[in-house]
Amino acid sequence: MDEDDWAMQEVKGWLDVTVAWDGGRQLVEVYDPVRLAQTVDLELDQVGRFTARCLLVVPSVTRENIESAMSAIADEGFFDQTRCSGTTPDASPH
């Protein structure tokens, strides 16, 4: 994404990010606190519950914040554990 795309994501307050590593790939939902609260309220009003498979909340949805947070949680073994169900192994090229 270019600088304008990142600026738009920061305004939106959320972004789906696919994280890839030697052991697989994982989709992570990244939100800022304000957008997350809005999303939770909307889903509670519409369906009576809120669920998220793999959620990361950062102060604002910027490249720097996401990269920093992803690095920190990877170092803590977040993606090696079963916190995010649905982790898929990388496909091997044939």
C-alpha positions as CSV (number, residue, x, y, z in Angstrom):
1,M,0.0,0.0,0.0
2,D,1.2,3.5,-0.6
3,E,1.1,6.5,1.7
4,D,-2.4,7.5,0.6
5,D,-3.8,4.0,1.2
6,W,-2.3,4.0,4.7
7,A,-3.9,7.4,5.4
8,M,-7.3,6.0,4.3
9,Q,-6.9,2.9,6.5
10,E,-6.0,5.1,9.5
11,V,-9.2,7.1,9.0
12,K,-11.3,3.9,8.6
13,G,-9.8,2.5,11.8
14,W,-9.6,-1.1,10.7
15,L,-7.7,-3.4,8.3
16,D,-7.5,-7.1,7.7
17,V,-3.8,-8.2,7.5
18,T,-2.5,-11.6,6.5
19,V,0.6,-12.5,8.5
20,A,2.9,-15.2,6.9
21,W,5.7,-17.1,8.5
22,D,7.5,-20.4,8.1
23,G,4.7,-22.3,9.9
24,G,1.7,-20.8,8.0
25,R,-0.5,-17.8,7.4
26,Q,-3.0,-16.1,9.6
27,L,-5.6,-13.4,8.9
28,V,-5.6,-10.8,11.7
29,E,-8.3,-8.2,12.1
30,V,-6.6,-4.9,13.2
31,Y,-8.7,-2.1,14.7
32,D,-8.2,1.1,16.6
33,P,-10.2,1.4,19.8
34,V,-12.8,3.8,18.5
35,R,-13.6,1.7,15.4
36,L,-13.7,-1.5,17.5
37,A,-16.2,0.0,19.9
38,Q,-18.4,1.1,17.0
39,T,-18.2,-2.3,15.4
40,V,-19.0,-4.1,18.7
41,D,-22.0,-1.8,19.3
42,L,-23.3,-2.3,15.8
43,E,-23.0,-6.1,16.0
44,L,-24.6,-6.2,19.4
45,D,-27.5,-4.2,18.1
46,Q,-27.9,-6.2,14.9
47,V,-27.2,-9.8,16.1
48,G,-26.8,-9.6,19.9
49,R,-23.2,-10.7,20.0
50,F,-19.7,-9.8,18.8
51,T,-17.0,-12.4,17.8
52,A,-13.6,-12.0,16.4
53,R,-11.3,-14.8,15.4
54,C,-7.9,-13.1,15.6
55,L,-8.1,-9.5,16.8
56,L,-5.3,-6.9,17.3
57,V,-6.1,-3.5,18.7
58,V,-3.6,-0.7,18.1
59,P,-3.8,3.0,19.0
60,S,-4.3,4.0,15.4
61,V,-4.2,1.9,12.2
62,T,-0.9,2.9,10.8
63,R,1.8,0.9,9.2
64,E,4.2,1.7,12.0
65,N,1.8,0.6,14.7
66,I,0.8,-2.6,13.0
67,E,4.4,-3.6,12.2
68,S,5.5,-2.9,15.8
69,A,2.6,-4.8,17.3
70,M,3.0,-7.7,14.9
71,S,6.7,-8.0,15.8
72,A,6.0,-7.8,19.5
73,I,3.2,-10.5,19.5
74,A,5.3,-12.7,17.2
75,D,8.2,-12.5,19.6
76,E,5.8,-13.5,22.4
77,G,4.8,-16.6,20.4
78,F,1.3,-15.4,19.6
79,F,1.2,-17.1,16.2
80,D,2.8,-20.3,17.5
81,Q,-0.1,-20.8,19.9
82,T,-3.7,-21.5,19.2
83,R,-5.0,-18.0,20.1
84,C,-6.1,-17.6,16.5
85,S,-7.9,-20.6,15.2
86,G,-7.9,-21.1,11.5
87,T,-4.1,-20.9,11.0
88,T,-3.3,-22.5,7.7
89,P,0.0,-23.9,6.7
90,D,1.8,-22.5,3.7
91,A,1.2,-24.3,0.5
92,S,4.3,-25.9,-0.9
93,P,5.0,-25.1,-4.6
94,H,5.3,-28.2,-6.8
